[in-house]
Amino acid sequence: MGNPHVLVIPFPAQGHIIPLLELSRHLVNHGFKITFVNTEYNHDRIMNAIGVKDKIGDQIHMVTIPDGIETLEDRKKPGKSSAAVLNFMPGKLEELIDRISGSNGEEITCVLADQSIGWALEIAEKKGIRRAAFCPAAAALLVLVFNIPNLIRDGIIADDGTPLKKQTIRLSPEMPAVNTEKLLWVSPGNLPMQKNIFELVVRNIKSVKVAEWLLCNSTYDLEPAAFTLAKNILPIGPLLASNQLRDSVGNFWTEDATCLNWLDRQPPHSVIYVAFGSFTIFDPTQFQELALGLELCNRPFLWVVRPDTTDGTNDAYPKGFHDRVGTRGQMVGSVAQQKILSHPSVACFLSHCGWNSTIEGVSNGIPFLCWPYFADQFLNQNYICDVWKVGLGLDRDESGIIRRGEIKTKVEQLLGDETLKVRALDLKKLVMASIKEGGASDNNLKNFIEWMKA
């Protein structure tokens, strides 16, 4: 047969798009034709970022479908997004596949879909197209999701996903513990959102069964217990553009490259890197405590502050903050995070613990300060702090705020712990060995490519 034509569709969020674009670039290197499907809204954001077209090249054809979300306010609500993904987008994807199949003798040979939108796999099965699922999160999250029927049977959660009591569950002694109040679909803290997200998750348990491959951006060494419990999940990570000496693509904001010059001027292992992904929102009090905590540390810091990081406040910084921190602090809107984390001046990563950030930090041997916001980030924190022991969590006060003194204390504790730093570097070696020639992730990816070519 000729070169395979793979239709790739991520869940419409930045943390899902970036690793699937990187996987698509791997497939292009093996002669595959890629049609990459974004929502119209996300496509515009990605393509407006400077330099994206040069990074992607002509081999990846970027196309769009509508998502049915009408207002910017609704886009900020995970429940609204989940409802649109479940109820509106499937019909639009099917129409797109039919248009491609009916033009110029084109034929889609495989649908590679984000596991979070399993309905795309069902559409592919109906049309007789090969199908593979990709999980951009930890394998442990998939294992937890697959166990939802057992959690309902054992009286841990109700049929709608609501925890029946507060407790900690552990699916294996070697896996991270999970608090029932921090489950993927519960942590947004809003019942309508919880219902929509849980409905999508349950639907995906059934949908993923039609996938012929289930790939994951992880490694056996990071999650041996999870892969033992679910042997059908095959790790191919870490999927990082930096592994191929190229720039990452898929960021929704134009990256500020000037901070790399600033990093070059800082001492080795001195900089606190602070970034909270594409969703985290801070109220004004918490934002100011974070700023004052970084100031108190009296160390150089690079802080990624998205335009929408604070909730309804244009100038949220404490009075006089910029003058006091001077050139010691750099606040930027967006960065090439993989380049930042591989820079020798970075000492630690104050992170929301999204899986992409977790993988990127681990792959560079960087210790973590963990500040999870929602969804799977609490599970990832438990991996970092309790299983791998390469980071520390931050404690909230009685009003739910992480105070400036807590930030200063934990930064000093983290950077003074030489044993933790050694563990982070040892974990880096294990993880990076998996993608080298003959490594487990490298072999899994090669086998997947051979299957699609067959």
N, C-alpha and C positions, 0 to 999 in steps of 0.2 A: 504494500500500500504506500501512498505518498506520505508527505509529512503530516502528522496529526494536526487537526484543528481543534484546539481546546477552548471552550467557553468557560471563563472564570468569573464567578460572582461572589463577592464578599458580603457579609452583613454591613449595612451602611454606617460604619463608624471608623474613625481613623485607625484605631488599634487593630481592626480587622483587615483594613485595606493594605496597610504597609507590608505585613508578612506575605500576603497573597500576591502582591505585586512583585516582591522579591522572588517568590517561588516561580512566578511567571517568567521572570528574567532568566532563571535557571533553565526553564523549559525552552526558551528562545535559543539559548546557547546550544541546545541539542536539535535545533532545526524545526521546532514546533511553531505553528502559527497560533497566536493568542488573540482572542477577542475578550476584552476585560470590561465587565459591566458594572458601572456605578449608577447611583441615582443622579438625576440631573443636578440637584443641589450640590452634592459632593463632587461631582465631576468638575463643575465650574470652580469650586474652591481649589481643587488639586491643580487644574490646568492654569489657574491664575498665579500660582506660585512660580516665582522666577526660575527658569532653567529646567522645568520639568520635562518639556518636550525633548530637550537634548539628552536627558538622562534615560528616558524611556525608549527613544528611537522609533523607527518605523515598524519594528517587528511586532509590537503590541498595539492592537487596534482598540482604542478607547471608545466605548459606546455608552449610551445612557438609556435608562427607563425612568418614568416618573414614580414618585413614592406616595403621592396622594396627601402629603402633609402641607397644609396651606399657610400656616403662620410660623414665624420664627419662635414664638413662645412655645408652641407645641413641639418644636424640634428639640427643645431643652428637656422635654419630659420623656424618660425612658419608656413609660407605658404607652404613650402615644406612638413613639417610634416602633415599638414592638407590635402594636395593633396594625400599623400600616404595613409592616414587613409581612405579617401573617395574612392580612385580608386583601390588600390592594396590589402588592407587587407581583404575586404569582401570575396573575393574568397577563400583566405587562411583559413578564419574562417569556411566557409562552408565545405571545405575539412576536417578540423579537426573534426567538428561535425559528418560528415559521417563516419570518421575512428572510432570515439568513439562508435557511434551507431552500427557499424558493428563488434565490438569486444566483445567476451565473454558475449553476451546477455546484454551488457550495455545499459542503457537508460538515456538520459538527461531529467530530469523532468521539469527543468526551466532554462531559460537563464536570468541572471541578468547582464544587460549591462549598462555601463556609458551612460548617456543621450547624451553625446557628440559624440557617435558613434551609432546613432539610426539605422543604417543599420543592426546592429546585431539583433535588435528586428524584423526587416523585415524578416531576414533569419529564425529566430525562428518561426515567424508566418507561413511562407511558409512550414515549416517542422512540424507544428502542436504542437510546444513546448510552454508551458507556458512562459510568459515573464514579466519581471519587469525592469523598468528603475531607475537608481540612479543618482542624481545630486550632485556632490561633491562641488558645488558652492552655493552661496546664492539663495534662492527662488526668490528674486527680479530680479536676472539675467535671470532666466527662464521666469518670467513674462514679462520682457523687450523683450526677444527673441520671445515669443508668440505674442507680439504686433508689430512685424516687418511689417506684412501686413497693419496695421493701420498707421504706420509711413510712409510707402510708399504712402498710400491713402491720407494722410494729407499733403503731400509735404514736409516732414521733411527729408527724405532720398530718393535717387534715387533707381531704380530697382536693381542696383548692390551694394547697401548699402552705397554709398557715401553721406555724409551729403550735403544737398542743401544750407544750410547756418549755420553759427555758432549760436547755441542757447542752452538754458538749458531746458530740458524736465523733467516732473514729472508725473508719471502715477497715483499717488494718493498723497494727501496732506501729508500723514504720511510716504511716501516712500522717499528714498534719491533722490536728483536731479541728473540728468545725463547730462553732456555736450556732445553735438553731436560729438565734436572732440575727445572725450574719450570713444566712444562706443567700445564694446568688439572687433569688427572686424576692427575698424579704428585705434586704438591706436598703432599698430606696425609701422604705418607711411610709409608703403611700399605698393604701389598699387597692385602688383601681390600677395603679402601676403594677403592683404585686400580682394581681389577677392576670393582666395582659402578658407579663413576662413569664409567669408560670405556665400559662396556656401555650406560649411559644415553645418553652422548654419541653413540656410534655409531648407536644406535637413532634418535636425533633427526635425524641427517643424512638418513635415509630419510624420516622422518615429515614434516619441514618441506617436502618436495617437494610435498605435497598442499595446502599453504597457498596461497591466492590472493593474499595480501598478506604481506609480511615487513617489519615495522616495527622501528625501533631507536631507543632513547633516546640519540641522538647527533646530530651535525651534520656536514655536508659539510666545513666548515672545520676541524673537529677531526681528521677521518680521511679526507682526500681519497684516499689510496692504497687504503685498504680498500674504499671505495665504488666506486672504479674497477675493482677486482678482482671485486667482487660487485655488479653493477648492480641486482640484484633486491632488495637491502636498501635500504629507504627510511627516512632519518632523520626523526624528528618531534620531536626534543628541542631544548633541554633541557626535560623534563617536570618542572616545579617548581611547587609550590603557591604559592610566593612570587611567581611571575609573574602570578598572578591575585589577588594581595593577600589570600590566605587561608592557613589553617594546614594543614600537612601531616597526613596520616592514615596509619595502618598501623604505628605504633610499638608494640613489644611491652611497653614500660614506660611508666608515667605520667611525663610530662615535668615537670621542675622549672623553673617559670617565675621563681623568685626570682633566678636567676643573671642574668637580663636587667637587673634593677635594679642588680646589682653591676657589670655591664658598663657601664651608664650612667655610673658613677662613675670609670671608668678613662680614662686619656688616649687620644687617637686613635692607632690603629696600635701598640698597646703589648702586647696580650694574646696569649699563646700558647694556641691552642685545641687540645686533645688529645682525640681520640676514635678508637676502634678497631672500630666496627661491632658487630654482634650475635654474632659467633662467636669473636673472638680471645680466647685464654686465655694468661695469663702464669704461668710458674713463679715461686716467691717471690723468687728471686735477681734475675730480670729485672724484676719489678715494683718491687723496691726500688731497683734502678739507675735505672729511669725516674723514680721519685719524687725520688731524690737529684739526678738530672740537672736536673729542673725547678727544684729548690731552688737548685742552683748557678747557673742562668741569671739569678737575681735580677731576674726580670721577673714581672709578673702573669700567672697562668695559670688557665685553666678546663679542668678535666680530668673527662671523663665516665668514671666507674668503675662499670660494671654490677655488680650483686650477684654475678654469676658470673665476674667478670673474672679472679680469681686461682684457682689450682688447689688447692682443698682447704684454704685458709688464711682464717680469719675476720678476723684483724687483720694484714694483710700490710704495712702502712706501716712505715717505719723508726721506731725509737724517737725520740720527740720531734719528729717531722716536722711534725705539725699546729701545735705551738707555735712552731716556728721559721719556718714560712711565714706563719703568722697569716692576716690577711685578704688577703694577696697571692695566696694560692692558694684556688681554689674547687673542691672535689670533689663532683660530683653524680651521681646514678644514671642520669639520662636528660634530654635537652634537645630543644627544637625546633631541630634543627641548621640548617635553612635560615635561621631568624631569627638564630641566632648568627653564621653566616658573613656575613650581610649587615650586621652591626653595625659601626659605624665604629671601634670600639676594637680589633677583632681585627687582629692583625699577620700571623699565619701559622697554618697548619693542620698539626699533627703527626698524620698519618693512616695507617690501614691500606691506603688506596688502593682500597677498594671502588669500583665504578663510580658508585654514587649519590653517595658522598662526593666522588669526583673531579669529577663533573659540577657538584655544588653549589659546590665550591670554585672551579672554573674560572669558573663563571657569576657569581661575586662578585669575581673578580680577586685571589684570595687565593693567595700563594705556599705551597708545600708542603714539609714534611719527610716523607719517605716511609719507612714501616715496614710493608711488606706481610707478611701472615701466611700465606695459602694461596690456591689456585685462581687466578683471573684477576688477582689483585692485583699480581703481579710484572709482568705485561704492562702494567697501568695505570701502574705506577711508571716503566717504560721510556718510556711516552708522556710522562709529566710531566717526567722528568729529561733524556731524550735527544732527544725529538722536539720537544716544545713548549718545553722549557727554562724551566719555571716552578717548579722545585723541586730539592731535593737529597736524595740517599739517605743512609742511616745505615749505617755499617760495623760489622760484628760482630768481636769478638776471636777468638782461636784456640779458645775454648770455646763460641763461638756466641752470646755475650752482647753486646748493645749497652750500652756502659758510660756512666756519668754524664758523663765528660769528653767523650766523642764527642757526646753530646746537646748539651752546652754549646757546644762548638766549632761544630757545624753550625747551631745557632740563631743564633749571632753572625755566622757567614758568610752565612747566608740573609738576615738582616735588615740586613746591611751592604751587600748587593748591589743597588744602585739599578737597574741594567740589568735584572735579573731581575724586579724589581717592575714595571717599565714593560712588560715582555713579558706579565706576568700580566694587567695592565689592558688591553693591546691585544687579548689573546686573549678576554677578557671581551666586548669590543665586537663582535668577530667572531661569537662564539657567540650572544649575545643578539640580534643582527640577524636571525638565522635564524628566530626565532619572531615577529618583527614582521610586520605586514600586508605580504604580498608576499614575505616571506622564504622560503627553500627549505623549511624544516621546516613553516612555516605552510601553504604550498601543498600539501605532501605530506599533511598531516593533513586539509585541506579535501577533497582528492581522495578520500581514504579514506572520509570521512564521506558524500560524494556517492555513492560506490559502494554503501555500505550502505543508503542511502536509495532507491537505484534499484530 
